[in-house]
Amino acid sequence: MKIEALADADAVARAGAALTAEEAHGAVAARGRFVVAFSGGRTPWTMLRALADEKMPWPRVHVVQVDERVAPAGDPDRNLTHLRESLLAHCPLRPEQVHAMPVESADLEAASARYAQTLRDLAGDPVVLDLIHLGLGPDGHTASLVPGDPVLDVVDRDVALSGVYQGRRRMTLTYPVLNRSRRVVWLVTGGDKAQMLARLYAGDNSIPAGRVHRDRALVLADRAAAHEPGNAPSRR
C-alpha cells in the first residue's frame, strides 16, 4: 500500500479523478469496458464533480455503488442522490450505465441478491471490478463494513445488508468482492482519520478497513490525515 499525501481535500479529489480517468482508459483498452464502484462522502462527491471534467471513455463506463443507505429516492442521505448531482448531471453517462443499489425494495435480501447478479452481468463470475473507491471512517469502517456488525463475516455473498448504523441500515459490497478488485483507491481527508490511516497502513485487521487487501491499494490523503509518523507517505 502506498500513501500519497496531498495539500488538502480538493487536491485529493482532483488526484482521485485523474487516477479514475487513467484506470478507465486502461480498462477499456484491455477489456472494452470500465466498471467502477463509488463510495459516498464530501471528498468523493468533490472528486466526482472533477471526474465529470476529465476525458473519460464515457460510452464504455459502468458505475456501481460501494454502499447505500436504506432511504427513499432523492433522500439527502442517499449516496445516489449526490452521485447524480455531482457526476451524472455533468457528464454523458446514460441511465443504463448507472447501476443503483435497489434499497427501496420491500425485500432487501432479495434486492441484495439481484444487485449481486447485476455485478456478475457487468464484471464476470466471480465479479472483478476494475476500480473501487473507498473511504475511511474515524472508527475504522469502510464501505458499510462497520465495527461489530455481522456483515463483516459475510464470505459467501458479494452484496449484503448491515444492521442499523448512524440511524440507517445499509446495503454494501462485502470483503470478497472488494478483495478481487483490480485496483482500490482510498480517499482519506481530515485529522480525525490520521490514527485509523496509520492502522490501515500497518495492516491492522482488527479494524474493518484493515481487512481489505493492500497489495493493489493506493491511499490519496490530505496532510492532516497523513501526518501520523506510521503512515510513511510520499508527498507531492
ABEGO torsion letter per residue (X at the ends): XBBBBBABAAAAAAAAAAAAAAAAAAAAAAAGBBBBBBBBEAAAAAAAAAAAABBBBAAABBBBBABBBBBBBGBAABAAAAAAAAAAAABABBAAABBBBBAABABAAAAAAAAAAAAAAAAEOBBBBABBBBBBBAAGBBEABBBGBAAAABAABABBBBBBBGGBBBBBBBAAAAAABABBBBBBBEAAAAAAAAAAAAGBAABAAAABBAAABBBBBBAAAAABAAAGBBBX
